[in-house]
Amino acid sequence: MDKNRAIIAYLQQCPHIQENPLFFNFADVSDGNNHLITNSDKTKSQYVDGSALKIYTFTIACYKDVAYNPLGDYDASRFDENIENMAIVQDILNWIEHQSYDKNYPDFGEGYQIDDIRVLTNDPNVGVDTSTNPPLARYSISIEIEYLDNTKKLWT
């Protein structure tokens, strides 16, 4: 299995991602869609035995309808779509952190050893895509996987 397919299979275990479509690198920008965007796969350290420590980074973008609700006299028991959407994306972030804590990593296949998966932010980044009608919020989470690539290792 290649790394991209491994990450897709891994993310599809997340309950919030199971509930909505997941797209790879190109997405239909619609409410509820999740978008996996590859960022880089870089070598951090090269070792004399031919193995390499690498960092694979990607972003999960979640698209949600934007609600224009003034908070006014805020009532915590009142439903607010924007707060609920942020909580859903935060749950995805928390799920990944929990998987990391349990050392439940994607399976890159033979010759690869994942050392860690980490979310690079405590809160999802938020932006608004006003080119859509109605506008959509884009919540994004950046993630990196640190792994040892032993596929070119010369000896054991």
C-alpha positions as CSV (number, residue, x, y, z in Angstrom):
1,M,0.0,0.0,0.0
2,D,1.4,3.5,-0.8
3,K,1.5,6.2,1.8
4,N,-1.5,8.2,0.4
5,R,-3.8,5.1,0.4
6,A,-2.6,4.3,3.9
7,I,-3.5,7.8,5.2
8,I,-6.9,7.6,3.4
9,A,-7.6,4.2,5.0
10,Y,-6.5,5.6,8.4
11,L,-8.6,8.7,8.3
12,Q,-11.7,6.8,7.2
13,Q,-11.6,5.2,10.7
14,C,-12.4,8.6,12.2
15,P,-16.2,8.7,13.0
16,H,-16.6,12.3,11.7
17,I,-14.8,11.5,8.5
18,Q,-16.9,8.4,8.0
19,E,-20.0,10.5,8.1
20,N,-19.0,12.8,5.2
21,P,-17.2,12.4,1.9
22,L,-13.4,12.4,1.9
23,F,-11.7,13.8,-1.2
24,F,-8.0,13.5,-2.1
25,N,-6.1,16.6,-3.3
26,F,-9.1,17.9,-5.2
27,A,-12.5,18.4,-3.7
28,D,-16.0,19.5,-4.4
29,V,-16.3,22.5,-2.1
30,S,-19.6,21.7,-0.5
31,D,-21.0,21.6,3.0
32,G,-19.8,18.5,4.9
33,N,-17.0,17.5,2.5
34,N,-13.6,16.7,3.8
35,H,-10.5,17.2,1.8
36,L,-7.1,15.5,2.3
37,I,-4.4,17.7,0.8
38,T,-0.8,16.4,0.6
39,N,1.8,19.0,1.5
40,S,5.2,17.4,1.5
41,D,7.3,14.3,2.0
42,K,10.8,15.4,3.0
43,T,13.9,13.7,4.3
44,K,14.9,15.0,7.7
45,S,18.0,12.8,8.2
46,Q,19.8,10.4,6.0
47,Y,21.7,7.6,7.7
48,V,24.9,5.7,6.5
49,D,23.0,2.4,6.3
50,G,20.7,3.9,3.6
51,S,17.7,4.4,5.8
52,A,16.2,7.9,6.2
53,L,14.0,9.7,8.7
54,K,11.3,11.5,6.8
55,I,8.4,13.8,7.6
56,Y,5.1,13.5,5.6
57,T,2.8,16.5,6.1
58,F,-0.8,16.9,5.0
59,T,-3.8,19.0,5.7
60,I,-7.4,18.0,6.4
61,A,-9.8,20.7,5.2
62,C,-13.5,20.4,6.3
63,Y,-16.1,22.6,4.6
64,K,-19.1,23.7,6.5
65,D,-21.9,26.2,5.9
66,V,-21.4,29.6,7.4
67,A,-24.1,30.9,9.7
68,Y,-24.4,34.6,10.4
69,N,-25.7,34.4,14.0
70,P,-24.9,37.4,16.3
71,L,-24.0,36.2,19.8
72,G,-25.6,39.1,21.6
73,D,-26.7,37.8,25.0
74,Y,-25.0,34.5,24.6
75,D,-26.9,31.5,25.8
76,A,-24.6,28.4,26.0
77,S,-27.6,26.1,25.6
78,R,-28.7,27.7,22.3
79,F,-27.6,25.8,19.2
80,D,-25.1,27.8,17.1
81,E,-24.1,26.2,13.8
82,N,-20.6,27.8,13.7
83,I,-19.8,26.6,17.3
84,E,-21.0,23.1,16.4
85,N,-19.0,23.0,13.2
86,M,-15.9,24.0,15.1
87,A,-16.5,21.3,17.6
88,I,-16.9,18.6,14.9
89,V,-13.5,19.6,13.4
90,Q,-12.0,19.8,16.9
91,D,-13.2,16.2,17.4
92,I,-11.2,15.1,14.3
93,L,-8.1,16.8,15.7
94,N,-8.7,15.1,19.1
95,W,-9.2,11.7,17.4
96,I,-5.8,12.0,15.6
97,E,-4.1,13.0,18.9
98,H,-5.8,10.1,20.7
99,Q,-4.6,7.7,17.9
100,S,-1.1,9.1,18.3
101,Y,-1.2,8.6,22.1
102,D,-2.3,4.9,21.5
103,K,0.4,4.5,18.8
104,N,-2.3,3.7,16.3
105,Y,-0.6,4.8,13.1
106,P,-1.3,4.4,9.3
107,D,0.3,1.3,7.8
108,F,2.8,2.5,5.2
109,G,3.7,-1.1,4.5
110,E,6.9,-3.2,4.6
111,G,10.1,-1.2,5.0
112,Y,8.5,1.7,6.8
113,Q,8.2,2.4,10.5
114,I,6.1,5.3,11.7
115,D,7.5,6.9,14.9
116,D,4.8,9.5,15.4
117,I,1.8,11.3,14.0
118,R,1.1,14.8,15.4
119,V,-1.3,17.6,14.8
120,L,0.5,20.9,14.2
121,T,-2.0,23.2,15.8
122,N,-4.2,23.1,18.9
123,D,-7.2,24.5,17.1
124,P,-8.4,24.2,13.5
125,N,-7.5,27.2,11.3
126,V,-10.6,28.9,9.9
127,G,-11.2,30.7,6.7
128,V,-14.2,31.6,4.6
129,D,-14.6,30.9,0.9
130,T,-16.9,33.7,-0.3
131,S,-16.7,32.4,-3.9
132,T,-19.4,29.9,-3.1
133,N,-23.0,30.7,-2.7
134,P,-23.7,30.5,0.2
135,P,-20.2,31.1,1.6
136,L,-18.5,28.1,3.2
137,A,-16.2,28.0,6.2
138,R,-13.0,26.0,5.6
139,Y,-11.6,24.5,8.8
140,S,-8.1,23.1,8.3
141,I,-5.9,20.9,10.4
142,S,-2.2,20.3,9.5
143,I,-0.7,17.0,10.4
144,E,2.8,15.5,10.1
145,I,3.9,11.9,10.2
146,E,7.5,11.2,11.2
147,Y,8.6,7.8,9.9
148,L,11.7,5.8,9.1
149,D,12.1,4.7,5.5
150,N,14.1,1.4,5.5
151,T,13.4,0.6,1.8
152,K,17.0,1.5,0.8
153,K,18.6,0.2,3.9
154,L,21.8,-1.6,3.0
155,W,22.2,-3.9,6.0
156,T,20.2,-5.0,9.1
